[in-house]
Amino acid sequence: MRTGRFRGCLSGGGSADNAGVLIAARVVQGVGAAVLTPAAMARLSAAFPGADRHRAYGIFGMIMGSGTAVGVLLGGILTESAGWRWCMYINVLFVVVALIFSVYARDFPERSPGHLRGAWRGLILAAGAGALLQALTVTDNPTEALVFALAGLIVIVVFSVLDRASSTPLIPVVLFTDRARASAYLAHFLWAVATIATFV
């Protein structure tokens, strides 16, 4: 029992004893990744102003891409040698290392006056995206898939209207008016689609 409790403290996914707990743990991990990625980009923008910012973004992108490839290989090695649970437990090590480096770098930025302003709009966007993903998941039931798809589209339209009316939009339209930037977004999206399809 003690061992099970200790494992549960380390990683909810690693100590899962049923599919529901494992899926819930993965959802929490996904939410954490969704929070950390834009925060990391914001810190890069603040730490590397001017021309150095492009180089910092390039290094960050290289690390992200390499991490994806290494993660797949490492996950296969861990699954074969130690079991799939260690694919969850090893995340604890990465978090500890990241926290140590963060404290060493004294990475404690001051919060801006508008901190967390509009976070509720992010929740609306997440709900819409989740509904669209669910529509793709239940394709064996066309009626249910259609309901989720319509709900997702409606929620995303509501988000778009509210976000454009805000003085601090989460997704400024100006991001897509530049042709080079829009092309980069499209390329990144297609790369993600191809990568996920390859994994499956």
Beta strands, then each sheet from edge to edge (+ up, - down):
end
